[in-house]
Amino acid sequence: MTRTIMLIHGAWLNAASWENWKSRFEAKGYTVVAPDWPHDDRPPADLRAAPDPMLAKSGPVEVIDHYDRLVRALPEPPILIGHSAGGVWVQYLMDRGLGACGVAIDPAPIPGVRIGPHALVSAFPVLGDPFSYGKIKHMSFGFFSSRFAQTLPDDMKRDHYDRYIVPTAGKVYWDGLTAKQGKIRWANPDRPPLLLIGGGKDLIADAAMTARNYRKQNRSPAPTELKIFDARCHWTCLEPGWETVADFALAWAEAHAALGAQTQAAE
């Protein structure tokens, strides 16, 4: 079974957001890589103060291809775990046959899956700006507190915002909306096993949207499962109790990674 895990972050975050998961999985003997999106590889404070202008040119195509190259360069097929947009990228990588298995946590809107009302409202700060396609956008503390991490204890919100939140490109939203990166082959028999995890209090990626994503992916004969944590929000990988989500994801992956690796070895 693979002993390598790749963690893929979503929009508004960079690899710093995986620091707890990375340490926890490494303590269990895994080699864990958590690569940044292109032009995101600096501390969050630096990125907020002076984002790389090239960030504005990174959309789904560029980010997915970036991770494709990184996955193929690893010595073995990794367990892929992604959050939010990272959960979307995981599904595209798996559609290409990459990874031993995958976990998509609170996946963002994905072409072919009807967008949930919370996801639509939460996208408005970007999509409501008709000129945001070529811009680098910043998340306000108010938006973070009320929608992105609304169940996080109030005394933790400022610290988490300062520690983890980074700018993102409007291009990620607009290209995703128009499916510039193409569409998933839902019935693909060659993709590895997939677990989708949703949060019942998620105001960024509705749990019902995650369930619809699951029903699309369940058209594949590959193992596909859904888990909803009813009391958790979009900040599930960092809010108190994140260990429960991390351990559930890893236990599922350990039970399914061998199957995915065997499928790739047979090709």
Sequence and secondary structure as in RCSB ss.txt:
>XXXX:A:sequence
MTRTIMLIHGAWLNAASWENWKSRFEAKGYTVVAPDWPHDDRPPADLRAAPDPMLAKSGPVEVIDHYDRLVRALP
EPPILIGHSAGGVWVQYLMDRGLGACGVAIDPAPIPGVRIGPHALVSAFPVLGDPFSYGKIKHMSFGFFSSRFAQ
TLPDDMKRDHYDRYIVPTAGKVYWDGLTAKQGKIRWANPDRPPLLLIGGGKDLIADAAMTARNYRKQNRSPAPTE
LKIFDARCHWTCLEPGWETVADFALAWAEAHAALGAQTQAAE
>XXXX:A:secstr
   EEEEE  TT  GGGGHHHHHHHHHTT EEE    TT  S HHHHHHS  GGGGG  HHHHHHHHHHHHHTSS
S  EEEEETHHHHHHHHHHHTT SSEEEEES    TTS   HHHHHHHHHHHTSTTGGGSEE   HHHIIIIIST
TS HHHHHHHHHHH   EEHHHHHHHHTTTT    TT TTS  EEEEEETT SSS HHHHHHHHHHHTTSSS EE
EEEETT  TTTTTSTTHHHHHHHHHHHHHHHHHHHHHHHHH 
